[in-house]
Amino acid sequence: MTEDKFFSKPMIFLYCIALILWSYLLTYLEVNIYFIILNPINFALFFNIVYGIMHQKKIKSASSL
């Protein structure tokens, strides 16, 4: 699987949905707010969102040349 498929726009959108649903689940389970914010899964999902957006911008700028 290439990065183009892994960081496509629908996949980045699904990462955002997963991050929101994961936060809702932790809130529903009444987890400590510090754990919700500092959870390693949140960091991984946020990193994937940021990296995917940067990857899309890099592809778009390379294709416009």
ChimeraX commands (.cxc) that place a marker at each C-alpha (Angstrom):
marker #1 position 0.00,0.00,0.00 radius 0.5
marker #1 position 1.48,3.32,-1.04 radius 0.5
marker #1 position 1.35,6.61,0.85 radius 0.5
marker #1 position -0.96,8.03,-1.82 radius 0.5
marker #1 position -3.69,5.57,-0.84 radius 0.5
marker #1 position -2.93,5.72,2.87 radius 0.5
marker #1 position -3.11,9.51,3.04 radius 0.5
marker #1 position -5.93,10.14,0.61 radius 0.5
marker #1 position -8.50,12.79,1.49 radius 0.5
marker #1 position -11.19,10.27,2.61 radius 0.5
marker #1 position -8.64,8.52,4.82 radius 0.5
marker #1 position -7.65,11.80,6.50 radius 0.5
marker #1 position -11.35,12.49,7.08 radius 0.5
marker #1 position -11.73,9.04,8.67 radius 0.5
marker #1 position -8.78,9.76,10.98 radius 0.5
marker #1 position -10.63,12.88,12.17 radius 0.5
marker #1 position -13.80,10.85,12.76 radius 0.5
marker #1 position -11.84,8.18,14.65 radius 0.5
marker #1 position -10.21,10.83,16.86 radius 0.5
marker #1 position -13.57,12.38,17.71 radius 0.5
marker #1 position -15.24,9.02,18.42 radius 0.5
marker #1 position -12.30,7.87,20.54 radius 0.5
marker #1 position -12.52,11.05,22.62 radius 0.5
marker #1 position -16.28,10.59,23.02 radius 0.5
marker #1 position -15.76,7.01,24.18 radius 0.5
marker #1 position -13.22,8.02,26.79 radius 0.5
marker #1 position -15.53,10.81,27.97 radius 0.5
marker #1 position -18.45,8.37,28.22 radius 0.5
marker #1 position -16.32,5.98,30.27 radius 0.5
marker #1 position -15.58,8.89,32.62 radius 0.5
marker #1 position -11.84,8.70,32.17 radius 0.5
marker #1 position -9.68,11.39,33.72 radius 0.5
marker #1 position -9.51,14.47,31.45 radius 0.5
marker #1 position -5.70,14.44,31.52 radius 0.5
marker #1 position -5.68,10.90,30.15 radius 0.5
marker #1 position -8.04,11.92,27.35 radius 0.5
marker #1 position -5.76,14.78,26.33 radius 0.5
marker #1 position -2.43,12.97,26.83 radius 0.5
marker #1 position -3.49,9.59,25.46 radius 0.5
marker #1 position -0.90,8.08,23.07 radius 0.5
marker #1 position -3.64,7.04,20.63 radius 0.5
marker #1 position -4.73,10.68,20.37 radius 0.5
marker #1 position -1.16,11.69,19.57 radius 0.5
marker #1 position -0.93,8.99,16.89 radius 0.5
marker #1 position -4.22,9.96,15.27 radius 0.5
marker #1 position -3.35,13.67,15.39 radius 0.5
marker #1 position 0.08,12.98,13.88 radius 0.5
marker #1 position -1.51,10.97,11.06 radius 0.5
marker #1 position -3.93,13.82,10.34 radius 0.5
marker #1 position -1.16,16.44,10.23 radius 0.5
marker #1 position 1.20,14.24,8.22 radius 0.5
marker #1 position -1.57,13.32,5.78 radius 0.5
marker #1 position -2.51,16.96,5.18 radius 0.5
marker #1 position 1.14,17.87,4.59 radius 0.5
marker #1 position 1.50,14.91,2.23 radius 0.5
marker #1 position -1.54,16.05,0.23 radius 0.5
marker #1 position -0.16,19.60,0.00 radius 0.5
marker #1 position 3.20,18.25,-1.17 radius 0.5
marker #1 position 1.51,16.16,-3.88 radius 0.5
marker #1 position -0.63,19.10,-5.00 radius 0.5
marker #1 position 2.36,21.47,-5.19 radius 0.5
marker #1 position 4.43,18.88,-7.08 radius 0.5
marker #1 position 1.66,18.27,-9.61 radius 0.5
marker #1 position 1.19,21.98,-10.27 radius 0.5
marker #1 position 4.82,22.34,-11.43 radius 0.5
marker link #1:1,2 radius 0.2
marker link #1:2,3 radius 0.2
marker link #1:3,4 radius 0.2
marker link #1:4,5 radius 0.2
marker link #1:5,6 radius 0.2
marker link #1:6,7 radius 0.2
marker link #1:7,8 radius 0.2
marker link #1:8,9 radius 0.2
marker link #1:9,10 radius 0.2
marker link #1:10,11 radius 0.2
marker link #1:11,12 radius 0.2
marker link #1:12,13 radius 0.2
marker link #1:13,14 radius 0.2
marker link #1:14,15 radius 0.2
marker link #1:15,16 radius 0.2
marker link #1:16,17 radius 0.2
marker link #1:17,18 radius 0.2
marker link #1:18,19 radius 0.2
marker link #1:19,20 radius 0.2
marker link #1:20,21 radius 0.2
marker link #1:21,22 radius 0.2
marker link #1:22,23 radius 0.2
marker link #1:23,24 radius 0.2
marker link #1:24,25 radius 0.2
marker link #1:25,26 radius 0.2
marker link #1:26,27 radius 0.2
marker link #1:27,28 radius 0.2
marker link #1:28,29 radius 0.2
marker link #1:29,30 radius 0.2
marker link #1:30,31 radius 0.2
marker link #1:31,32 radius 0.2
marker link #1:32,33 radius 0.2
marker link #1:33,34 radius 0.2
marker link #1:34,35 radius 0.2
marker link #1:35,36 radius 0.2
marker link #1:36,37 radius 0.2
marker link #1:37,38 radius 0.2
marker link #1:38,39 radius 0.2
marker link #1:39,40 radius 0.2
marker link #1:40,41 radius 0.2
marker link #1:41,42 radius 0.2
marker link #1:42,43 radius 0.2
marker link #1:43,44 radius 0.2
marker link #1:44,45 radius 0.2
marker link #1:45,46 radius 0.2
marker link #1:46,47 radius 0.2
marker link #1:47,48 radius 0.2
marker link #1:48,49 radius 0.2
marker link #1:49,50 radius 0.2
marker link #1:50,51 radius 0.2
marker link #1:51,52 radius 0.2
marker link #1:52,53 radius 0.2
marker link #1:53,54 radius 0.2
marker link #1:54,55 radius 0.2
marker link #1:55,56 radius 0.2
marker link #1:56,57 radius 0.2
marker link #1:57,58 radius 0.2
marker link #1:58,59 radius 0.2
marker link #1:59,60 radius 0.2
marker link #1:60,61 radius 0.2
marker link #1:61,62 radius 0.2
marker link #1:62,63 radius 0.2
marker link #1:63,64 radius 0.2
marker link #1:64,65 radius 0.2
view
